[in-house]
Amino acid sequence: MNETTSDKKKEIGKQQSRRKALFLFIIIAVTWIQFLKPILDSSSRMFLVDNVTSFKTNITMLSKNGTSNISLSNNSTTKFHASTSSNATVLRSNTAFLWHNDSTTTTTNDVNVYIQMAFPRKDRLGCHMKRPLFLMAYAHCHNVQFCIGRRRGFAHYFAEFDTCPRGLTNVEVNWNELLKNDVPLNTSTPNVVYVYKKRGNDDRLLEQWRDRHMDCAFDEDVRQKWGKMIVQASKQISNQTQNLFENKTKNVVTIAMHIRRGDYSSWGRTLIPDEPCVVLLRRLRHIFEAAGKTPQVHLFSEDYGVVHVKQKISLQWNLYQDVVDFVHFAPDLRQFGVKGGRHLLDIGLNLRDWRHFVQADVLIVGSPFSGVPALGRARLAPSSTTGLPLTLDLWGSFGSGSPTYYQYAWLEYPNGCVYPNVLELHHLPKVWAQYDTIPSSFQEFNMSQWNDNQKKCSHKAPPVCPNQTSTRHPYIRKCV
């Protein structure tokens, strides 16, 4: 009887020990999960998944002489691994990825003050990178350091964006007040961090602050640093190291023109029409050729989408056959996406294009996708002796900070006909402006797709209307 009781007690003791061990294991497991969760969060680390898709692209375009073809093709099959995150779906071309080494920034000194980005934006690369880039510029102007929290987004590909060190004291501030009213940042207290906790995609106050303080935010030091960051990030992509400007000689002026197409119009956005872009390229070719240079024009865009939904105007790459030497089109990857694939992109291809935007002699900025890397070009204004590097904004609205911009507008007359009204190139450097003697014929183009033929619109615009009013279309005014 005593032996039976003793055995039962031993068994009960063993069961209690096993329960305690299990309970301790659960506690440890939960603790590790909570610790690892932000590190493995999908917005800061993008994991490959199993579905692998192959496709080929082949885009052909007429050459300037009209007899042969310029072909942009990918004859070898490229495999893309789809990866998912809370920010975007990224198609990454078999690359060795640059992982940020968190261990390099784990200590502080006695005087460290930091600006931290807590959350990335949820849009594509151009607008997505505005937040970390502009916060880095804000920190530069206040002579403090910039770092990023665990959720890095696409900033993950740029190694120079440091992870925030541990042991900092979080100081709450009103960022709207700081940015809107230019309130000075208190930098006297050491080892503190001011966390920018903005979520979503609305950084208007940050962008407005940047516009007011461009000379400080993107001085030569910041521009050179950002440009090097782009080049380094691009060259980490193993199959995107090709040089699109490999045929450049001393007399060649490389012109990179970015025109936004793709699914932009399907979002209800207004695209830049082709006709004024063609006029601009005619004009630039004439200027550089008159100066004894050989212009080499590279067009960067997408090979899908429409120009104008309401007018049912499709892509018109044939209009560029006399003014473009090489085309570099991003293929339609929406079929590989999730939730409609709104923010789908090939990060390797995007960074390759950014590298060439930074390195081109002339960059024509056509959207934030080219406007953000334009801030990494060597000079805000071109050299007074060479006139290069030159950055030129289409309409001056994409934030490159360049004083040179191209203004265009159309005028709609009472009969419904639309004609070019303004096609002007502003603040061209003097070294090139002396050759800016453009024949009027350069600004003539066929508006038949924009004008209903039944209205019997002529190809030549009537006299400029003195009384004009704006319309819902940002580039069209109405004669009244």
MIRO-690648 format. One record per residue (C-alpha): x, y, z; residue in three letters; residue number from 1. Coordinates in Angstrom, 3 decimals, always signed. Example, Ala and Ser with C-alpha at 12.3 -4.5 7.8 and 13.67 -1.06 7.14 Angstrom:
REM MIRO-690648
((+12.300; -4.500; +7.800); "ALA"; 1)
((+13.670; -1.060; +7.140); "SER"; 2)
***
This chain:
REM MIRO-690648
((+0.000; +0.000; +0.000); "MET"; 1)
((+2.808; +2.353; +0.966); "ASN"; 2)
((+4.685; +1.466; -2.239); "GLU"; 3)
((+1.610; +2.224; -4.328); "THR"; 4)
((+1.162; +5.606; -2.647); "THR"; 5)
((+4.851; +6.404; -3.108); "SER"; 6)
((+4.675; +5.497; -6.829); "ASP"; 7)
((+1.655; +7.727; -7.298); "LYS"; 8)
((+3.439; +10.613; -5.615); "LYS"; 9)
((+6.443; +10.119; -7.871); "LYS"; 10)
((+4.212; +10.029; -10.964); "GLU"; 11)
((+2.401; +13.179; -9.856); "ILE"; 12)
((+5.788; +14.864; -9.306); "GLY"; 13)
((+6.946; +13.883; -12.777); "LYS"; 14)
((+3.731; +15.245; -14.321); "GLN"; 15)
((+4.135; +18.519; -12.468); "GLN"; 16)
((+7.744; +18.777; -13.643); "SER"; 17)
((+6.678; +18.149; -17.229); "ARG"; 18)
((+3.971; +20.812; -16.917); "ARG"; 19)
((+6.463; +23.294; -15.514); "LYS"; 20)
((+8.925; +22.485; -18.306); "ALA"; 21)
((+6.185; +22.876; -20.937); "LEU"; 22)
((+5.024; +26.129; -19.393); "PHE"; 23)
((+8.600; +27.447; -19.319); "LEU"; 24)
((+9.076; +26.410; -22.964); "PHE"; 25)
((+5.901; +28.260; -23.987); "ILE"; 26)
((+7.019; +31.400; -22.156); "ILE"; 27)
((+10.425; +31.300; -23.870); "ILE"; 28)
((+8.862; +30.616; -27.286); "ALA"; 29)
((+6.397; +33.515; -26.960); "VAL"; 30)
((+9.205; +35.813; -25.857); "THR"; 31)
((+11.338; +34.887; -28.872); "TRP"; 32)
((+8.413; +35.281; -31.244); "ILE"; 33)
((+7.708; +38.782; -29.930); "GLN"; 34)
((+11.403; +39.609; -30.279); "PHE"; 35)
((+11.769; +38.217; -33.794); "LEU"; 36)
((+8.442; +39.410; -35.190); "LYS"; 37)
((+9.509; +42.989; -36.056); "PRO"; 38)
((+12.783; +41.703; -37.483); "ILE"; 39)
((+10.993; +39.251; -39.722); "LEU"; 40)
((+8.166; +41.640; -40.475); "ASP"; 41)
((+7.307; +41.560; -44.163); "SER"; 42)
((+7.599; +45.306; -44.523); "SER"; 43)
((+11.247; +45.222; -43.475); "SER"; 44)
((+12.355; +41.836; -44.858); "ARG"; 45)
((+10.976; +40.562; -48.150); "MET"; 46)
((+10.856; +36.779; -48.485); "PHE"; 47)
((+10.969; +34.807; -51.705); "LEU"; 48)
((+8.003; +32.552; -52.382); "VAL"; 49)
((+7.839; +29.492; -54.556); "ASP"; 50)
((+5.976; +30.733; -57.609); "ASN"; 51)
((+8.511; +31.427; -60.352); "VAL"; 52)
((+7.390; +32.927; -63.645); "THR"; 53)
((+9.299; +33.361; -66.890); "SER"; 54)
((+8.599; +35.764; -69.702); "PHE"; 55)
((+10.267; +37.453; -72.653); "LYS"; 56)
((+10.042; +41.035; -73.849); "THR"; 57)
((+10.584; +42.242; -77.371); "ASN"; 58)
((+9.944; +45.877; -78.211); "ILE"; 59)
((+10.719; +47.270; -81.635); "THR"; 60)
((+10.859; +50.869; -82.706); "MET"; 61)
((+11.666; +52.635; -85.962); "LEU"; 62)
((+15.074; +54.248; -86.155); "SER"; 63)
((+15.571; +57.887; -86.996); "LYS"; 64)
((+16.394; +57.172; -90.620); "ASN"; 65)
((+13.110; +55.308; -91.020); "GLY"; 66)
((+14.682; +52.317; -92.726); "THR"; 67)
((+15.891; +50.021; -89.983); "SER"; 68)
((+14.553; +49.026; -86.595); "ASN"; 69)
((+15.806; +49.775; -83.150); "ILE"; 70)
((+14.977; +46.772; -81.029); "SER"; 71)
((+14.889; +46.421; -77.300); "LEU"; 72)
((+14.697; +42.734; -76.646); "SER"; 73)
((+15.378; +40.188; -73.978); "ASN"; 74)
((+16.091; +37.006; -75.906); "ASN"; 75)
((+17.024; +34.974; -72.858); "SER"; 76)
((+14.298; +33.955; -70.483); "THR"; 77)
((+14.389; +35.901; -67.220); "THR"; 78)
((+13.038; +34.309; -64.066); "LYS"; 79)
((+11.336; +36.501; -61.535); "PHE"; 80)
((+10.663; +35.496; -57.954); "HIS"; 81)
((+7.515; +37.129; -56.618); "ALA"; 82)
((+7.805; +38.369; -53.079); "SER"; 83)
((+5.164; +39.996; -50.950); "THR"; 84)
((+5.186; +42.729; -48.356); "SER"; 85)
((+2.680; +45.089; -46.806); "SER"; 86)
((+4.021; +47.857; -49.040); "ASN"; 87)
((+4.223; +46.355; -52.492); "ALA"; 88)
((+4.794; +43.274; -54.554); "THR"; 89)
((+8.333; +43.296; -55.861); "VAL"; 90)
((+9.554; +41.178; -58.738); "LEU"; 91)
((+13.245; +40.698; -58.165); "ARG"; 92)
((+15.531; +39.424; -60.869); "SER"; 93)
((+17.604; +36.508; -59.447); "ASN"; 94)
((+19.717; +38.834; -57.343); "THR"; 95)
((+22.068; +38.688; -54.413); "ALA"; 96)
((+20.323; +41.090; -52.057); "PHE"; 97)
((+22.081; +43.648; -49.935); "LEU"; 98)
((+20.948; +43.034; -46.355); "TRP"; 99)
((+21.431; +45.892; -43.942); "HIS"; 100)
((+23.877; +45.012; -41.177); "ASN"; 101)
((+22.062; +46.080; -38.025); "ASP"; 102)
((+25.077; +45.251; -35.863); "SER"; 103)
((+27.036; +48.190; -37.259); "THR"; 104)
((+24.841; +50.821; -35.583); "THR"; 105)
((+24.126; +49.560; -32.078); "THR"; 106)
((+26.037; +52.066; -29.989); "THR"; 107)
((+25.649; +55.782; -29.365); "THR"; 108)
((+28.034; +58.489; -28.315); "ASN"; 109)
((+27.462; +61.304; -25.855); "ASP"; 110)
((+26.115; +63.854; -28.347); "VAL"; 111)
((+23.952; +61.810; -30.724); "ASN"; 112)
((+20.602; +63.250; -31.801); "VAL"; 113)
((+18.569; +61.298; -34.362); "TYR"; 114)
((+15.638; +61.741; -36.713); "ILE"; 115)
((+13.925; +58.381; -37.213); "GLN"; 116)
((+11.499; +57.201; -39.875); "MET"; 117)
((+9.093; +54.782; -38.185); "ALA"; 118)
((+6.974; +53.641; -41.145); "PHE"; 119)
((+7.608; +53.468; -44.900); "PRO"; 120)
((+5.111; +54.673; -47.460); "ARG"; 121)
((+2.985; +52.195; -49.390); "LYS"; 122)
((+3.470; +53.358; -52.969); "ASP"; 123)
((+5.989; +52.783; -55.746); "ARG"; 124)
((+9.698; +53.414; -55.680); "LEU"; 125)
((+9.762; +57.108; -56.644); "GLY"; 126)
((+7.209; +58.424; -54.141); "CYS"; 127)
((+8.077; +55.676; -51.655); "HIS"; 128)
((+11.661; +56.911; -51.300); "MET"; 129)
((+10.672; +60.549; -50.739); "LYS"; 130)
((+10.070; +59.969; -47.033); "ARG"; 131)
((+13.463; +58.558; -46.013); "PRO"; 132)
((+15.299; +60.834; -48.434); "LEU"; 133)
((+13.588; +64.047; -47.304); "PHE"; 134)
((+13.941; +63.108; -43.628); "LEU"; 135)
((+17.644; +62.499; -44.243); "MET"; 136)
((+17.797; +65.978; -45.791); "ALA"; 137)
((+15.904; +67.429; -42.802); "TYR"; 138)
((+18.419; +65.841; -40.439); "ALA"; 139)
((+21.271; +67.222; -42.560); "HIS"; 140)
((+19.900; +70.771; -42.307); "CYS"; 141)
((+19.618; +70.440; -38.509); "HIS"; 142)
((+23.080; +68.881; -38.198); "ASN"; 143)
((+21.735; +65.695; -36.613); "VAL"; 144)
((+21.756; +62.070; -37.732); "GLN"; 145)
((+19.096; +60.096; -39.593); "PHE"; 146)
((+18.106; +56.496; -39.040); "CYS"; 147)
((+15.289; +54.094; -39.884); "ILE"; 148)
((+13.273; +51.845; -37.597); "GLY"; 149)
((+12.688; +48.156; -38.169); "ARG"; 150)
((+10.212; +48.766; -40.991); "ARG"; 151)
((+12.503; +49.851; -43.792); "ARG"; 152)
((+10.468; +49.351; -46.962); "GLY"; 153)
((+12.492; +49.935; -50.145); "PHE"; 154)
((+15.070; +51.856; -48.108); "ALA"; 155)
((+16.324; +48.350; -47.343); "HIS"; 156)
((+18.203; +48.374; -50.675); "TYR"; 157)
((+20.234; +51.476; -49.716); "PHE"; 158)
((+22.838; +50.402; -47.186); "ALA"; 159)
((+23.691; +53.964; -46.107); "GLU"; 160)
((+20.273; +54.347; -44.461); "PHE"; 161)
((+21.364; +53.217; -40.993); "ASP"; 162)
((+19.198; +51.315; -38.547); "THR"; 163)
((+18.555; +53.287; -35.366); "CYS"; 164)
((+20.824; +52.443; -32.424); "PRO"; 165)
((+19.443; +51.202; -29.137); "ARG"; 166)
((+19.341; +53.190; -25.941); "GLY"; 167)
((+17.947; +56.461; -27.336); "LEU"; 168)
((+15.305; +58.477; -25.498); "THR"; 169)
((+12.189; +59.114; -27.579); "ASN"; 170)
((+11.138; +62.774; -27.542); "VAL"; 171)
((+7.591; +63.505; -28.695); "GLU"; 172)
((+7.267; +66.461; -31.070); "VAL"; 173)
((+4.537; +67.967; -33.223); "ASN"; 174)
((+5.885; +67.293; -36.713); "TRP"; 175)
((+3.152; +69.374; -38.369); "ASN"; 176)
((+4.299; +72.356; -36.313); "GLU"; 177)
((+7.982; +71.696; -36.990); "LEU"; 178)
((+7.543; +71.373; -40.751); "LEU"; 179)
((+4.809; +73.911; -41.409); "LYS"; 180)
((+6.172; +76.764; -39.304); "ASN"; 181)
((+9.895; +75.945; -39.486); "ASP"; 182)
((+10.122; +75.562; -35.695); "VAL"; 183)
((+13.760; +74.970; -34.697); "PRO"; 184)
((+14.596; +71.453; -33.568); "LEU"; 185)
((+16.011; +71.165; -30.052); "ASN"; 186)
((+19.389; +69.480; -30.486); "THR"; 187)
((+20.910; +70.334; -27.114); "SER"; 188)
((+19.857; +67.106; -25.364); "THR"; 189)
((+22.114; +64.148; -26.242); "PRO"; 190)
((+21.093; +60.584; -27.064); "ASN"; 191)
((+17.530; +61.390; -28.080); "VAL"; 192)
((+15.456; +60.457; -31.122); "VAL"; 193)
((+12.639; +62.370; -32.782); "TYR"; 194)
((+10.418; +59.767; -34.431); "VAL"; 195)
((+8.489; +60.644; -37.594); "TYR"; 196)
((+5.442; +58.404; -37.120); "LYS"; 197)
((+3.526; +59.361; -40.233); "LYS"; 198)
((+1.700; +56.482; -41.896); "ARG"; 199)
((+0.129; +56.325; -45.336); "GLY"; 200)
((+1.431; +58.327; -48.304); "ASN"; 201)
((+0.710; +61.947; -47.367); "ASP"; 202)
((+3.993; +63.797; -46.819); "ASP"; 203)
((+2.892; +67.165; -48.152); "ARG"; 204)
((+4.274; +69.173; -45.240); "LEU"; 205)
((+7.610; +67.388; -45.514); "LEU"; 206)
((+7.714; +68.053; -49.260); "GLU"; 207)
((+6.762; +71.708; -48.747); "GLN"; 208)
((+9.544; +72.043; -46.177); "TRP"; 209)
((+11.959; +70.573; -48.728); "ARG"; 210)
((+10.791; +73.046; -51.383); "ASP"; 211)
((+11.382; +76.007; -49.056); "ARG"; 212)
((+14.834; +74.811; -48.009); "HIS"; 213)
((+16.162; +73.222; -51.187); "MET"; 214)
((+19.555; +74.946; -50.912); "ASP"; 215)
((+20.176; +73.323; -47.543); "CYS"; 216)
((+18.224; +70.079; -47.935); "ALA"; 217)
((+19.955; +69.142; -51.169); "PHE"; 218)
((+23.228; +70.944; -51.148); "ASP"; 219)
((+26.194; +69.445; -52.941); "GLU"; 220)
((+27.024; +67.089; -50.063); "ASP"; 221)
((+23.545; +65.556; -49.885); "VAL"; 222)
((+23.235; +65.302; -53.650); "ARG"; 223)
((+26.556; +63.510; -54.004); "GLN"; 224)
((+25.718; +61.161; -51.132); "LYS"; 225)
((+22.296; +60.292; -52.589); "TRP"; 226)
((+23.753; +59.777; -56.063); "GLY"; 227)
((+26.399; +57.382; -54.708); "LYS"; 228)
((+23.724; +55.517; -52.756); "MET"; 229)
((+21.719; +54.975; -55.954); "ILE"; 230)
((+24.733; +53.776; -57.939); "VAL"; 231)
((+25.825; +51.424; -55.164); "GLN"; 232)
((+22.325; +49.981; -54.692); "ALA"; 233)
((+21.958; +49.450; -58.437); "SER"; 234)
((+25.275; +47.662; -58.762); "LYS"; 235)
((+24.297; +45.208; -56.015); "GLN"; 236)
((+21.751; +43.807; -58.500); "ILE"; 237)
((+23.884; +41.199; -60.244); "SER"; 238)
((+22.134; +41.117; -63.630); "ASN"; 239)
((+21.450; +44.856; -63.900); "GLN"; 240)
((+25.015; +46.170; -64.102); "THR"; 241)
((+24.921; +46.864; -67.842); "GLN"; 242)
((+25.874; +50.337; -69.020); "ASN"; 243)
((+23.241; +51.731; -71.370); "LEU"; 244)
((+25.613; +54.598; -72.209); "PHE"; 245)
((+28.497; +52.310; -73.215); "GLU"; 246)
((+28.868; +53.912; -76.678); "ASN"; 247)
((+29.412; +57.381; -75.225); "LYS"; 248)
((+32.382; +59.366; -76.497); "THR"; 249)
((+33.671; +62.791; -75.510); "LYS"; 250)
((+31.525; +64.524; -78.123); "ASN"; 251)
((+28.329; +62.625; -77.268); "VAL"; 252)
((+25.715; +64.200; -75.001); "VAL"; 253)
((+23.553; +61.525; -73.377); "THR"; 254)
((+19.924; +62.543; -72.886); "ILE"; 255)
((+17.736; +60.386; -70.630); "ALA"; 256)
((+14.039; +61.200; -71.000); "MET"; 257)
((+11.489; +59.628; -68.679); "HIS"; 258)
((+7.833; +59.614; -69.706); "ILE"; 259)
((+5.265; +58.054; -67.373); "ARG"; 260)
((+2.890; +55.611; -69.065); "ARG"; 261)
((+1.808; +52.151; -67.859); "GLY"; 262)
((-1.215; +51.984; -65.565); "ASP"; 263)
((-1.010; +55.648; -64.506); "TYR"; 264)
((-3.971; +56.722; -66.642); "SER"; 265)
((-6.113; +53.900; -65.258); "SER"; 266)
((-5.812; +55.550; -61.831); "TRP"; 267)
((-7.551; +58.619; -63.240); "GLY"; 268)
((-4.284; +60.567; -63.461); "ARG"; 269)
((-3.399; +62.919; -66.297); "THR"; 270)
((-0.462; +61.825; -68.428); "LEU"; 271)
((+2.000; +64.075; -70.215); "ILE"; 272)
((+0.998; +63.981; -73.907); "PRO"; 273)
((+3.470; +62.764; -76.513); "ASP"; 274)
((+3.309; +65.748; -78.866); "GLU"; 275)
((+4.994; +68.362; -76.619); "PRO"; 276)
((+7.598; +65.759; -75.615); "CYS"; 277)
((+8.486; +65.214; -79.258); "VAL"; 278)
((+8.742; +68.981; -79.781); "VAL"; 279)
((+11.116; +69.248; -76.808); "LEU"; 280)
((+13.387; +66.501; -78.158); "LEU"; 281)
((+13.458; +68.121; -81.608); "ARG"; 282)
((+14.490; +71.344; -79.955); "ARG"; 283)
((+17.208; +69.791; -77.791); "LEU"; 284)
((+18.664; +67.819; -80.701); "ARG"; 285)
((+18.821; +71.001; -82.757); "HIS"; 286)
((+20.582; +72.886; -79.920); "ILE"; 287)
((+23.238; +70.241; -79.273); "PHE"; 288)
((+23.874; +69.574; -82.951); "GLU"; 289)
((+24.276; +73.327; -83.580); "ALA"; 290)
((+26.847; +73.335; -80.757); "ALA"; 291)
((+28.814; +70.595; -82.528); "GLY"; 292)
((+27.690; +67.801; -80.189); "LYS"; 293)
((+26.123; +64.437; -80.956); "THR"; 294)
((+22.948; +63.945; -78.931); "PRO"; 295)
((+22.197; +60.361; -77.878); "GLN"; 296)
((+18.589; +60.150; -76.678); "VAL"; 297)
((+17.443; +57.310; -74.406); "HIS"; 298)
((+13.703; +57.040; -73.750); "LEU"; 299)
((+12.612; +55.357; -70.496); "PHE"; 300)
((+8.976; +54.384; -70.100); "SER"; 301)
((+6.517; +51.449; -69.987); "GLU"; 302)
((+5.412; +49.386; -72.970); "ASP"; 303)
((+1.734; +49.291; -71.948); "TYR"; 304)
((-1.142; +51.580; -71.035); "GLY"; 305)
((-2.862; +54.456; -72.821); "VAL"; 306)
((-2.122; +58.148; -73.195); "VAL"; 307)
((-5.682; +59.390; -72.731); "HIS"; 308)
((-8.612; +57.249; -71.626); "VAL"; 309)
((-11.453; +59.570; -72.672); "LYS"; 310)
((-9.946; +60.338; -76.072); "GLN"; 311)
((-9.020; +56.642; -76.506); "LYS"; 312)
((-5.471; +57.573; -77.463); "ILE"; 313)
((-3.107; +54.627; -77.221); "SER"; 314)
((+0.688; +54.652; -76.980); "LEU"; 315)
((+2.233; +56.629; -79.846); "GLN"; 316)
((+5.867; +55.591; -79.825); "TRP"; 317)
((+5.966; +56.015; -83.607); "ASN"; 318)
((+5.971; +59.790; -83.035); "LEU"; 319)
((+9.465; +59.502; -81.537); "TYR"; 320)
((+11.083; +57.673; -84.446); "GLN"; 321)
((+13.020; +60.737; -85.622); "ASP"; 322)
((+14.173; +61.977; -82.232); "VAL"; 323)
((+14.990; +58.914; -80.074); "VAL"; 324)
((+18.014; +56.635; -80.466); "ASP"; 325)
((+17.344; +53.964; -77.805); "PHE"; 326)
((+14.252; +52.873; -75.906); "VAL"; 327)
((+14.181; +51.169; -72.509); "HIS"; 328)
((+10.701; +49.983; -71.614); "PHE"; 329)
((+9.518; +48.346; -68.413); "ALA"; 330)
((+7.184; +45.412; -69.187); "PRO"; 331)
((+3.676; +44.963; -67.796); "ASP"; 332)
((+4.052; +42.857; -64.652); "LEU"; 333)
((+0.582; +43.317; -63.183); "ARG"; 334)
((-0.351; +39.719; -63.917); "GLN"; 335)
((+2.103; +38.581; -61.239); "PHE"; 336)
((+0.731; +40.793; -58.499); "GLY"; 337)
((-1.672; +40.606; -55.619); "VAL"; 338)
((-4.720; +42.822; -55.051); "LYS"; 339)
((-4.625; +43.985; -58.651); "GLY"; 340)
((-0.848; +44.502; -58.677); "GLY"; 341)
((-1.161; +48.277; -58.258); "ARG"; 342)
((+2.360; +48.700; -56.920); "HIS"; 343)
((+4.166; +45.977; -58.815); "LEU"; 344)
((+7.739; +46.621; -59.900); "LEU"; 345)
((+11.054; +45.012; -60.791); "ASP"; 346)
((+13.446; +46.527; -58.270); "ILE"; 347)
((+16.529; +45.583; -60.297); "GLY"; 348)
((+15.240; +47.268; -63.440); "LEU"; 349)
((+14.086; +50.319; -61.488); "ASN"; 350)
((+17.464; +50.818; -59.840); "LEU"; 351)
((+19.243; +50.320; -63.171); "ARG"; 352)
((+17.175; +53.173; -64.621); "ASP"; 353)
((+17.825; +55.333; -61.565); "TRP"; 354)
((+21.569; +54.856; -61.979); "ARG"; 355)
((+21.357; +56.104; -65.562); "HIS"; 356)
((+19.174; +59.047; -64.523); "PHE"; 357)
((+21.953; +60.063; -62.128); "VAL"; 358)
((+24.722; +59.617; -64.700); "GLN"; 359)
((+23.122; +61.106; -67.857); "ALA"; 360)
((+24.442; +64.420; -69.205); "ASP"; 361)
((+20.853; +65.622; -69.562); "VAL"; 362)
((+17.908; +64.243; -67.575); "LEU"; 363)
((+14.352; +65.100; -68.565); "ILE"; 364)
((+12.187; +64.480; -65.503); "VAL"; 365)
((+8.721; +63.146; -66.288); "GLY"; 366)
((+7.391; +61.962; -62.897); "SER"; 367)
((+8.514; +61.374; -59.291); "PRO"; 368)
((+10.160; +58.160; -60.528); "PHE"; 369)
((+12.807; +60.287; -62.249); "SER"; 370)
((+12.430; +63.345; -60.003); "GLY"; 371)
((+13.668; +61.549; -56.877); "VAL"; 372)
((+16.925; +60.216; -58.415); "PRO"; 373)
((+17.391; +63.635; -60.044); "ALA"; 374)
((+18.147; +64.887; -56.531); "LEU"; 375)
((+21.262; +62.704; -56.642); "GLY"; 376)
((+22.736; +64.386; -59.691); "ARG"; 377)
((+26.028; +66.173; -59.137); "ALA"; 378)
((+24.782; +69.736; -59.467); "ARG"; 379)
((+21.561; +71.576; -58.765); "LEU"; 380)
((+22.493; +73.977; -61.559); "ALA"; 381)
((+24.790; +72.954; -64.427); "PRO"; 382)
((+28.361; +74.131; -64.832); "SER"; 383)
((+28.571; +77.618; -66.342); "SER"; 384)
((+31.324; +76.473; -68.717); "THR"; 385)
((+29.962; +73.132; -69.954); "THR"; 386)
((+26.228; +73.571; -69.319); "GLY"; 387)
((+26.215; +70.032; -67.904); "LEU"; 388)
((+24.930; +68.064; -66.126); "PRO"; 389)
((+21.554; +69.554; -67.008); "LEU"; 390)
((+18.298; +68.544; -65.326); "THR"; 391)
((+15.115; +69.632; -67.023); "LEU"; 392)
((+11.639; +69.270; -65.527); "ASP"; 393)
((+8.593; +68.731; -67.697); "LEU"; 394)
((+6.361; +71.553; -66.474); "TRP"; 395)
((+8.629; +72.014; -63.451); "GLY"; 396)
((+6.344; +70.051; -61.130); "SER"; 397)
((+8.267; +66.898; -60.180); "PHE"; 398)
((+10.577; +68.249; -57.518); "GLY"; 399)
((+14.033; +67.947; -59.052); "SER"; 400)
((+14.847; +71.476; -57.910); "GLY"; 401)
((+16.298; +72.381; -61.299); "SER"; 402)
((+15.773; +75.971; -62.488); "PRO"; 403)
((+15.441; +74.706; -66.072); "THR"; 404)
((+11.996; +73.489; -67.050); "TYR"; 405)
((+9.792; +72.957; -70.081); "TYR"; 406)
((+6.364; +74.583; -70.064); "GLN"; 407)
((+3.604; +73.486; -72.371); "TYR"; 408)
((-0.124; +74.176; -72.578); "ALA"; 409)
((-2.946; +73.804; -75.068); "TRP"; 410)
((-5.788; +76.152; -75.826); "LEU"; 411)
((-9.311; +74.935; -76.607); "GLU"; 412)
((-11.327; +77.220; -78.886); "TYR"; 413)
((-15.141; +77.640; -78.932); "PRO"; 414)
((-15.459; +75.180; -81.833); "ASN"; 415)
((-13.904; +72.459; -79.672); "GLY"; 416)
((-10.559; +72.407; -81.492); "CYS"; 417)
((-7.431; +72.125; -79.309); "VAL"; 418)
((-4.110; +73.661; -80.359); "TYR"; 419)
((-0.674; +74.109; -78.795); "PRO"; 420)
((-0.541; +77.472; -77.106); "ASN"; 421)
((+2.644; +77.378; -75.015); "VAL"; 422)
((+5.792; +75.397; -75.756); "LEU"; 423)
((+8.571; +77.172; -73.915); "GLU"; 424)
((+11.965; +76.181; -72.530); "LEU"; 425)
((+12.836; +78.255; -69.463); "HIS"; 426)
((+16.255; +79.066; -67.932); "HIS"; 427)
((+18.387; +77.154; -70.393); "LEU"; 428)
((+22.108; +77.579; -69.529); "PRO"; 429)
((+23.793; +80.310; -71.569); "LYS"; 430)
((+26.236; +77.894; -73.148); "VAL"; 431)
((+23.261; +76.197; -74.846); "TRP"; 432)
((+20.822; +79.117; -75.050); "ALA"; 433)
((+22.939; +80.781; -77.747); "GLN"; 434)
((+21.973; +77.913; -80.073); "TYR"; 435)
((+18.276; +77.996; -79.175); "ASP"; 436)
((+17.107; +79.330; -82.532); "THR"; 437)
((+14.263; +76.939; -83.220); "ILE"; 438)
((+12.341; +77.077; -86.495); "PRO"; 439)
((+8.578; +77.430; -85.999); "SER"; 440)
((+8.083; +74.202; -87.945); "SER"; 441)
((+9.611; +72.295; -85.012); "PHE"; 442)
((+6.543; +73.138; -82.943); "GLN"; 443)
((+4.002; +71.897; -85.455); "GLU"; 444)
((+2.426; +68.487; -84.975); "PHE"; 445)
((-0.734; +66.687; -85.917); "ASN"; 446)
((-3.543; +67.133; -83.395); "MET"; 447)
((-6.008; +64.948; -85.306); "SER"; 448)
((-6.302; +62.417; -82.463); "GLN"; 449)
((-7.192; +65.158; -80.019); "TRP"; 450)
((-9.500; +67.001; -82.424); "ASN"; 451)
((-12.631; +65.470; -83.885); "ASP"; 452)
((-12.237; +65.540; -87.681); "ASN"; 453)
((-15.894; +66.504; -88.032); "GLN"; 454)
((-15.049; +69.839; -86.415); "LYS"; 455)
((-12.773; +70.570; -89.382); "LYS"; 456)
((-9.908; +71.720; -87.207); "CYS"; 457)
((-6.925; +73.005; -89.157); "SER"; 458)
((-3.392; +71.935; -88.338); "HIS"; 459)
((-2.242; +75.466; -87.695); "LYS"; 460)
((-3.309; +77.217; -84.508); "ALA"; 461)
((-5.304; +80.472; -84.813); "PRO"; 462)
((-4.113; +83.651; -83.057); "PRO"; 463)
((-3.656; +83.395; -79.301); "VAL"; 464)
((-6.899; +84.063; -77.462); "CYS"; 465)
((-6.640; +87.045; -75.072); "PRO"; 466)
((-9.335; +85.743; -72.708); "ASN"; 467)
((-8.568; +82.320; -71.292); "GLN"; 468)
((-9.907; +80.264; -68.431); "THR"; 469)
((-8.650; +77.091; -66.807); "SER"; 470)
((-10.248; +73.668; -67.245); "THR"; 471)
((-10.143; +70.403; -65.305); "ARG"; 472)
((-7.265; +69.310; -67.515); "HIS"; 473)
((-4.059; +70.799; -66.036); "PRO"; 474)
((-2.498; +71.444; -69.447); "TYR"; 475)
((-5.544; +72.783; -71.316); "ILE"; 476)
((-7.031; +76.276; -71.100); "ARG"; 477)
((-10.232; +77.409; -72.769); "LYS"; 478)
((-10.692; +80.442; -74.984); "CYS"; 479)
((-13.805; +82.384; -73.981); "VAL"; 480)
***
